[in-house]
Amino acid sequence: MLKQSLQQKLLQKLSPLQIQVIKLLEIPTAQLEQRIKKELEENPILELEREQQDPDKDDQDTPEPETERDELSIDEYINNEDIPAYKLQARNFSKDDKHEDIPFSTGATFHEHLIGQLGLRILTDRQRNIAEYIIGNVDEDGYLRREVDEIIDDLAFAQNIEVDEREALDVLEIVQDFDPAGVAARDLQECLLLQIQRKDRSFPDIENAFQVLKYHFDEFTRKHYDKITKRLHIDEDELKDALAEILKLNPKPGSSYSNPMSKTVQHIIPDFILEIEDEQFQLSLNNRNVPELRISNTYSDMLEDYSANKKNQTQDKKDAVMFVKQKLDSAKWFIDAIKQRQNTLMTVMNSILDYQHDYFIEGDETRMKPMILKDIAERTNLDISTISRVSNSKYIQTHFGIFALKYFFSEGMQTESGEEVSTREIKKILEECISNEDKRKPLTDDKLAVILKEKSYNIARRTVAKYREQLNIPVARLRKEL
């Protein structure tokens, strides 16, 4: 049985323009250029501003150059015997000119370097196949990340070669004898041992370094130097010389043989450019590679003609006009979204400049105020999520460097005098204290907390540990040096 009912609902829906703005706010300037190119390819209504030409010029026929219209060939009019060859050659050089050939070189990959060394060894076809499979599992750092048992199983399934563990280890030792030293190691300890074994162990420093790596590697990584000196029966100076030899080894042997042609350098393109003129901030968006967009007049005229002659229209023309109308709306939304993106970015960045005015004058971190997303949201009357999207993956170019917008956001705390300071300032002081400490007796987190308290920063030890970890500074035991 059918029933009719009336119901009211309150819903919030995002318009296509709002969705476009949200998506465009998240991407930086470098990706915005690609996004615009993609939209130009998908939407024929959009075109670049510079593509607009004077219609009067289209009617003018530009004459072709005489040389392009009538191509001449000297072979059609003369024979080779009429003019000597030496008269057809230009000799615009002297005896002092240098003619040097510039060779073009390409770097070999790390795996090609290892495969090339297989040809220098006398191996059977079976050993060569095993060695090639082992080299194929060596990563760019030079380590064999897979277990020997897994390689044995892969050889059995992929190449139908049954290999026992002893044979696989023998071939692995052959590969580990290749250059660079330490290649095909299964962990850091084995990598360093393979390198130290190639040195002359008759020297006490080399032998002590071998003993440390072979039998006291855990104590070495944890810097328990007192335990090592007692167990090896050596003094502190001898251990220091042994550690100096270990520090000469390469923990990533494959990195020195990486192909320079394959390395990609990531360039940061700033979204904002800040200049100071007469002590006034001059902020601008970096739209150098962002093209200006406009709506094509051809399709606009098409819709006007359709509106004027609606009576004499076939179904195919109606479908075509409907398609054009949809693309026209999409083009307007996209252009409006680009403009709103620019306005939102400038509004947020100007608010950050006003909030951190003292910092942007000289770039002194100690003058940076504590600032969170909520502070800028309240100043701009925008949502916190909008501020987060603007600050994500965006950079600003200043007279003291290029910085990510996230860099300017930090939490705050109060000093004993009641002044609110940024955690960035505390981290700066903490970093200075650690850099000036005695490396033989590094400062613990408790001592660092006491030093900060003396400077009127009342911080607990666990907070000091959190800030130290954020600065990628190890604990005091791992900072110890002989």
Salt bridges, closest charged atoms under 4 A:
GLU26 OE2 - ARG389 NE 3.09
GLU33 OE2 - LYS37 NZ 3.61
GLU39 OE1 - ARG35 NH1 2.83
GLU47 OE2 - ARG294 NH1 1.90
GLU66 OE1 - ARG69 NH2 2.66
ASP139 OD2 - ARG145 NE 2.67
GLU140 OE2 - HIS111 ND1 3.90
GLU150 OE1 - ARG146 NE 3.39
ASP154 OD2 - ARG146 NH1 2.18
GLU167 OE2 - ARG126 NE 2.69
ASP170 OD1 - ARG166 NH2 3.00
GLU173 OE2 - ARG166 NH2 3.83
ASP177 OD2 - ARG121 NH2 2.81
ASP179 OD1 - ARG198 NH1 2.86
GLU190 OE2 - ARG186 NH2 3.02
GLU207 OE1 - ARG201 NE 3.05
GLU219 OE2 - ARG231 NH1 2.68
GLU236 OE2 - ARG440 NH2 3.00
GLU245 OE1 - LYS199 NZ 3.74
GLU245 OE2 - LYS248 NZ 3.47
ASP329 OD2 - LYS325 NZ 3.57
ASP354 OD2 - ARG379 NH1 2.69
ASP358 OD1 - HIS357 ND1 3.73
GLU437 OE2 - LYS439 NZ 3.30
GLU437 OE2 - ARG479 NE 2.78
ASP445 OD1 - ARG468 NE 3.01
ASP446 OD1 - ARG461 NE 3.78
